Amino acid sequence: MNSKQARQRKILDLISSRPVGTQEDLAEQLRLAGIETAQSTLSKDLRELAVVKVPSNEGGARYVQSVTTRRSC
């Protein structure tokens, strides 16, 4: 698995296991997992993974992978 695939898999793991509402939060969670990434790279990953923001049950919004275009890394 290359670094892009590993990073994208970790993104999907993070957004499926906890509410993540901002790219800054997601970048911090990735950093804590040992994955450093630029905001532009993170934006591209989210687009490629069809990750969208939806209203959260707790208020605010959270990232989820779009059901209609879900794919794995």
ROVEX-507758 format. One record per residue (C-alpha): x, y negated, z negated; residue number from 0. Coordinates in steps of 0.05 Angstrom, whole numbers. Each point is the difference from the previous one (the first is absolute). Last residue first. Layout:
BEGIN
       x       y       z  seq
       X       Y       Z  NUM
...
END
This chain:
BEGIN
       x       y       z  seq
    -179     -50      23   72
     -74      18      -5   71
     -57     -30      37   70
     -64     -35     -18   69
     -31     -40      56   68
     -74       2     -18   67
      13       6     -75   66
      43     -63      -3   65
      56      10     -50   64
     -14     -39     -63   63
      27     -65     -29   62
     -35     -33     -58   61
     -44     -61     -11   60
     -25     -44     -57   59
     -47      29     -51   58
       9      66     -38   57
     -41      38      51   56
      47     -27      53   55
     -21     -33      64   54
      37      26      61   53
      68     -17      30   52
      23      39      60   51
      55      52      14   50
       0      24      72   49
      68      34     -11   48
      33     -40      56   47
     -30     -65     -27   46
      23      15     -72   45
      69      19      26   44
       6     -65      40   43
     -19     -42     -60   42
      50      38     -43   41
      55     -12      51   40
     -16     -75       1   39
       0      -2     -76   38
      70      30      -2   37
      10      68     -31   36
      38      30     -58   35
     -19      71     -19   34
      24      26     -67   33
     -68      18     -29   32
       0     -64     -41   31
      14     -37      66   30
     -61      34      32   29
     -44     -22     -58   28
      27     -71       6   27
     -13       0      76   26
     -71      24     -13   25
     -13     -54     -51   24
      28     -53      47   23
     -41      28      57   22
     -61     -12     -43   21
     -58      39     -30   20
      28      68     -19   19
     -50      43     -38   18
      32      66     -20   17
      13      70      27   16
     -22      -8      73   15
      36     -66      10   14
      64      28     -29   13
       1      66      38   12
     -16     -36      66   11
      57     -48     -11   10
      46      58     -20    9
     -16      35      66    8
      16     -64      37    7
      67      -7     -35    6
      18      72      13    5
     -20      -4      73    4
      40     -65       9    3
      60      30     -36    2
       3      62      44    1
     -30      67     -20    0
END
